[in-house]
Amino acid sequence: MKLYFSPGACSLAPHIALHEAGLQFDAIKTNTRERSTSDGSDFLAVNPKGYVPALLLDSGESLTECPAILHYIADRKPASGLLPPAGGMEYYRVLEWLAFIATELHKGLGPIFRPGTPEELKASTRERIAGRLSWVASQIEGREFAVGNHFTIADAYLYVVAGWLRLAGLDPERWPALRDYHARIGQRPAVKAARQAEGLPG
């Protein structure tokens, strides 16, 4: 497998999950603006949408979209606990978190990072996201993980998006539970390994 990533982007979540699962893969650094890759491959042939993450499978097929890739990785190693068994409520809670993170947090932050966004829209976006983050903080208060007693793919995704707050002009100190969660998850060996591979600070 090959994971196409951009340092610190949402592709960091499947990068973490691959390390957690102990799967063999190659990490291909990708510049989505220039459509260039560290191995010289044609990124648009892997993902015509033009953004990361993209997972090129050994079969030659590619898989895109962060939640789908995370689910695929978890299914490759059920014993890892990255996704609870299908049918139980914890399984659906992880899917619920993935949907929330993808739509309300990840895409919700989009206007702040988009060049040319008016400051008024950035301010209203921060206000809306702050409300979502308050909900997140209330859910993880006193908990080690987002769902159950084990690290799941929901934690990989939430960790990455929580790491964008300062860049988005949001002070993590407003949400101590989320700040502490992010610091705690950041100590996991798989997280450190993925960050090191992407050239991110420890």
C-alpha positions as CSV (number, residue, x, y, z in Angstrom):
1,M,0.0,0.0,0.0
2,K,1.0,3.6,-0.5
3,L,-0.4,6.5,1.5
4,Y,-0.2,9.8,-0.3
5,F,0.0,12.6,2.4
6,S,0.8,16.2,2.9
7,P,2.5,17.1,6.2
8,G,0.0,17.9,8.9
9,A,-3.0,17.6,6.7
10,C,-5.9,15.3,7.4
11,S,-3.9,12.5,5.8
12,L,-2.0,12.4,9.1
13,A,-5.0,10.5,10.6
14,P,-4.7,7.4,8.3
15,H,-0.9,7.7,8.7
16,I,-1.3,7.3,12.4
17,A,-3.9,4.5,11.9
18,L,-1.5,2.6,9.7
19,H,1.2,2.7,12.4
20,E,-1.3,1.7,15.0
21,A,-2.4,-1.3,12.9
22,G,1.1,-2.3,12.2
23,L,0.5,-2.5,8.5
24,Q,3.2,-2.4,5.8
25,F,3.0,0.7,3.6
26,D,5.0,3.4,1.9
27,A,4.3,7.0,2.7
28,I,4.4,9.3,-0.4
29,K,4.8,13.0,0.3
30,T,2.5,15.0,-1.9
31,N,2.3,18.6,-2.9
32,T,-1.3,19.0,-3.9
33,R,-0.9,22.4,-5.4
34,E,1.9,21.3,-7.7
35,R,0.5,17.8,-8.0
36,S,4.0,16.5,-7.4
37,T,5.0,13.4,-5.3
38,S,8.1,12.3,-3.6
39,D,8.3,9.2,-5.7
40,G,7.6,10.9,-9.0
41,S,4.2,9.2,-9.5
42,D,1.2,11.0,-11.1
43,F,-0.9,12.0,-8.2
44,L,-4.0,12.8,-10.3
45,A,-3.9,9.2,-11.6
46,V,-4.1,8.0,-8.0
47,N,-6.7,10.6,-6.9
48,P,-8.3,12.7,-9.7
49,K,-9.9,14.8,-7.0
50,G,-6.5,16.3,-6.4
51,Y,-6.2,16.2,-2.6
52,V,-5.0,13.9,0.1
53,P,-5.3,11.4,1.6
54,A,-5.2,8.8,-1.1
55,L,-4.4,5.1,-0.4
56,L,-3.1,3.1,-3.4
57,L,-3.8,-0.5,-2.7
58,D,-1.7,-3.5,-3.8
59,S,-4.4,-4.4,-6.3
60,G,-3.8,-1.1,-8.1
61,E,-7.1,0.4,-6.9
62,S,-7.1,3.7,-5.0
63,L,-9.2,4.7,-2.1
64,T,-9.9,8.3,-1.1
65,E,-11.7,10.3,1.6
66,C,-10.3,10.2,5.1
67,P,-13.2,8.4,6.9
68,A,-13.3,5.7,4.2
69,I,-9.5,5.1,4.4
70,L,-9.6,5.0,8.2
71,H,-12.4,2.4,8.1
72,Y,-10.4,0.4,5.5
73,I,-7.3,0.4,7.6
74,A,-9.2,-0.7,10.7
75,D,-10.9,-3.5,8.8
76,R,-7.5,-4.9,7.7
77,K,-6.5,-5.5,11.4
78,P,-9.6,-6.1,13.5
79,A,-7.5,-7.2,16.4
80,S,-6.1,-3.7,16.6
81,G,-9.3,-2.4,18.1
82,L,-9.2,0.6,15.8
83,L,-12.9,-0.1,15.1
84,P,-15.1,-2.0,17.5
85,P,-17.0,-5.0,16.1
86,A,-19.8,-4.2,13.7
87,G,-23.3,-4.4,15.2
88,G,-22.4,-3.0,18.7
89,M,-23.2,0.6,19.7
90,E,-19.5,1.4,20.1
91,Y,-19.1,0.6,16.4
92,Y,-21.8,3.1,15.5
93,R,-20.4,5.7,17.9
94,V,-17.1,5.6,16.1
95,L,-18.9,6.1,12.8
96,E,-20.8,8.9,14.4
97,W,-17.6,10.6,15.5
98,L,-16.0,10.2,12.1
99,A,-19.0,11.9,10.4
100,F,-19.0,14.7,12.9
101,I,-15.3,15.3,12.7
102,A,-15.4,15.3,8.9
103,T,-18.4,17.5,8.4
104,E,-18.6,19.8,11.4
105,L,-14.9,20.2,12.3
106,H,-12.7,19.4,9.4
107,K,-14.9,20.9,6.6
108,G,-16.2,23.5,9.0
109,L,-12.8,25.0,9.4
110,G,-12.4,25.3,5.7
111,P,-13.3,28.9,5.2
112,I,-10.7,30.0,7.7
113,F,-7.9,28.4,5.7
114,R,-9.2,29.3,2.3
115,P,-7.3,32.2,0.7
116,G,-9.4,35.2,0.2
117,T,-12.1,34.5,2.8
118,P,-13.4,37.8,4.2
119,E,-12.5,38.4,7.9
120,E,-16.2,38.6,8.8
121,L,-16.8,35.1,7.5
122,K,-13.7,33.8,9.3
123,A,-15.0,35.3,12.6
124,S,-18.4,33.8,12.2
125,T,-16.8,30.4,11.3
126,R,-14.7,30.5,14.4
127,E,-17.8,31.2,16.5
128,R,-19.6,28.3,15.0
129,I,-16.7,25.9,15.4
130,A,-16.2,27.1,19.0
131,G,-19.7,25.8,19.8
132,R,-18.8,22.4,18.2
133,L,-15.6,22.2,20.1
134,S,-17.4,22.9,23.4
135,W,-19.6,19.9,22.6
136,V,-16.4,17.8,21.9
137,A,-14.9,18.9,25.2
138,S,-18.0,17.9,27.1
139,Q,-17.9,14.5,25.6
140,I,-14.3,13.7,26.3
141,E,-14.2,15.3,29.8
142,G,-12.8,12.6,32.1
143,R,-12.3,10.1,29.2
144,E,-9.1,8.9,27.7
145,F,-10.6,8.2,24.3
146,A,-13.6,9.4,22.3
147,V,-15.3,6.0,22.3
148,G,-15.0,3.2,24.9
149,N,-11.7,2.3,26.5
150,H,-9.5,2.0,23.5
151,F,-7.9,4.1,20.8
152,T,-9.9,4.1,17.6
153,I,-9.8,5.7,14.2
154,A,-12.1,8.4,15.7
155,D,-9.2,9.4,18.0
156,A,-6.7,9.5,15.1
157,Y,-9.0,11.9,13.2
158,L,-9.9,14.1,16.2
159,Y,-6.3,14.4,17.2
160,V,-5.3,15.8,13.8
161,V,-8.2,18.3,13.6
162,A,-7.6,19.4,17.2
163,G,-4.0,20.2,16.2
164,W,-5.2,22.8,13.7
165,L,-6.9,25.1,16.3
166,R,-4.1,27.6,16.8
167,L,-3.6,27.9,13.0
168,A,-7.3,28.6,12.8
169,G,-7.1,31.4,15.4
170,L,-8.8,29.3,18.1
171,D,-7.1,29.1,21.5
172,P,-7.1,25.5,22.8
173,E,-6.9,26.8,26.3
174,R,-10.6,27.5,26.0
175,W,-11.2,23.8,26.1
176,P,-8.9,22.2,28.7
177,A,-10.4,18.7,28.2
178,L,-9.6,18.9,24.5
179,R,-6.2,20.4,25.1
180,D,-5.3,17.6,27.5
181,Y,-6.7,15.0,25.2
182,H,-4.6,16.2,22.3
183,A,-1.5,16.2,24.4
184,R,-2.2,12.7,25.7
185,I,-2.9,11.2,22.2
186,G,0.2,12.9,20.9
187,Q,2.3,10.7,23.3
188,R,1.3,7.5,21.5
189,P,4.2,5.8,19.7
190,A,2.2,5.6,16.5
191,V,1.4,9.3,16.6
192,K,5.1,10.1,17.2
193,A,6.1,7.8,14.3
194,A,3.7,9.3,11.9
195,R,4.6,12.9,12.8
196,Q,8.3,12.1,12.5
197,A,7.8,10.5,9.1
198,E,5.9,13.7,8.0
199,G,8.7,15.9,9.3
200,L,6.4,17.5,11.9
201,P,7.7,18.8,15.3
202,G,7.5,16.2,18.1
